Amino acid sequence: MDFFLSERTRLFRVAYRVVRDVAAAEDVVQEAWLRWQRTDHGAIDNPTAFLTTTTTRLAINVIQSAWYRHEAPTESPFADLVDPTEDPALGAELGALAEDVLAVLMARLTSAELAAYVLRKGFDYPYEAVAGLIGTSVPNARQLVRRAQLHLRTGTRRPVPAAGHRLLATAFTAAARSGELEMLERLLAPEQRAA
C-alpha cells in the first residue's frame, strides 16, 4: 500500500496525459490500484514499471472506448495543472514512458505496421499521408493500422535492437516536442524516403 501511495501522483499524471480528464484519470488510477491489490507482489521484478504499464494500458482502453462510442472529450479546467514544460520530472517520465511504449510497438509490429500506427495514432497523420510515406494504398494503410492494433493485443514479442530503439525513441520525442517530423518519417519509412 505504501509503495502504491508513493507512486500515485506520478500514475495520475501518466493517466491524465493520456485521457486528458481529471475524473477519468482518477478512475484509471483507482483501477490500477485494484489490479495492484490482486497481484502477487513477489512475482513482480519492477513494481514501478508494472504500475506505469498497467496505468498506461488502462488509460488507452478508456480513450479507445470513448472513440468507439464517438464521444468527444471536453477540455478540463485543470488542463493547465499538468504541463511537462513546467515540471522537468514529468517531462522525463513522459520521455521514459514513450521509450517503453515504443519498445512494445517495435517488439510486436512489423516495420510497415509500426510506421502506419505511429504516424496515424501518434501524430494524427491522414491515411493518405501514411500511405504515401510507406508506399501503399489508402485501404492498405488503414488495414496496417488495424492489424497493428490487433497485434498489440495478441502479438508475439520479438527482440528489439537497442540501437534502433534508441534512434526511434529520440526521433519520436523530438518530433513530439518540436513538431519536426522529417527524421521520424525517415526512420519509419527509410526505403520510401530514399527513393
N, C-alpha and C positions, 0 to 999 in steps of 0.2 A: 504494500500500500504506500509506504514512504517513497519507494522508488518512483512509482507512478505519479505521485503528487509532485515530486521534483521535476518530472518531465511534462506535467500538464500544460503549463503555459506555452512551451515550445510546440507541443502537439496541437494546441488550439491555433497557434499561428500557422502551422502547416495546413491544418484543415481549412482555416479561413482563406488562405491564399488560393485554395482550390475552389471552394464553394462560394466565396465572396458574400457570405451571410453569417451574421453572428449566431443566430439561433441554430442554423444548420451546422455550423462549426461546433457548437456546444453539443449538439446531438451526436455528431461524429465522435467527439472525444469521449462522450458517455458510452457509446457503443464500443470504442476501443478499450475502455476500462472494463466493461463486461467481458470482452474477449480475453483481456489480461487476467481477469479473475478465474476464467475457466481453463487457463493454460498451465501446464506443468512448467514452473519457472526453472527447474533444474535442467530441463531439456533445451533451454534457450542459451545459445553461446553469447549473443549480443543483445541484451534487452532493449537498448536504445534503438538499434536497427529494427528489431521486431516491432516495437511500438510505432516507429516512424512509418514503416512499411504498412502496418495494419491501418494506421490513421489515413495514410495516403490512399490506399485502396478503398477504404470506406468512403472517403470524400469523393473519389472518382465515381463510385457507384451512385452517390447522391446526384452528381451533376449529370450522369448518363441517364438516370431515371427521369430527371426533370426534362432533359432533352427529348426523351421518348414521349413524354406527355405534352410536349410543346409548350412548356412553361417558360416564361422569361423572368430571370431574376431581376429584382429591383435593387437599385444602389442603396446600400446601407448607410445610415448616418454615421456609422462607426468606421467607414472605409478608410478614413484618413488616419485612424489609430495604428494601422499596420502598414507602415511604409518602409520597405527594405533600405531605402537610401538614408533614412534617419536612424536605422538600427543596424549597425555593421554585423552584429551577431546573427540577426535574421537573414541578412544577405548571404552570409557564409553558410547558414543552414539551408537556404534555398539552393545555393550552388551545390552543396553536398547531396541534397535531395535530387536535383537534376542529374547528377552523376549516377546516383543509384537507379533512377528510372531509366536512363539511357542504357545502363548495363543490362537491365532486364529486357529492354527492347532489342538490343543487339544480340542477346542470347536466344531470343525466341523468334525473331523475324528474319526473313530473307532480306537481302540488301534492297530489293525493289519495294518490299512491304515497309521496311524501315523508312526509306525515303518518302514514300507516299504518306505514311502515318504521321511522321514528324512534321512534314510540311503542312499537311491538312489540319491535323489536330493541334499541333503545337504553335503554328503560325497562321492558321486560318487561310491558307492558300486556296484559291478556287480550284476545282478539279481540272479545269482547262490548263492552268499553270502547272499543276502537278504532272499532268500527262505530258506536257511539253518538256518539262525538265527531265523526266525519266524515260522519254521516248516511247510512249504508248498512247493508246486512245483514251478518251474520257471515260467510257464504260469500264475499261481495264483499270484505270486509276481508282475508280470507285470500288471495284472488286478487290484491288490490292489493300485498300483501307479496311474493307470489311473482313478480308482474310486476316489482316494484322490483328484486328480486334478479337477474332476467334482464337488465333494462335497465342495471344496474350493470356487468354483464359485457360487454354488446354495444351498449348505447345510444349514441345520438349526443349530442354535447355542445351545450348552448345557453348563451348568455351569462348570467351570474349578476349581477343588480343588486347593487352594492356595499352599498347601504343595507340592503336586505333580508337580505343575507348577514350583515352586522354584527349586525342585530337578532336573527336566528335564532341566531347563534353565542353572543351574550351570554345569551339566554334559555336555550339548551341548557346552557351552562357553569354558570349559576346553578342550574338545575334539578338538574344532576348533583351539585353541591356541597351544596345545601340540601335537596333533596327536594321543594321547592315547584315544582309543575309547571303551575300555572294560567297563567302568562304564556306558557310554551311551547305549551300547548294552544291558547291564544287566537291565537298566531301560526300554528300549523299548521292550525287549522280555524276561521278567523275567521267564516265565514258561519254555522256551527252555533252558535258561542258568542254571536253577536249575536242569534240568534232567541230 
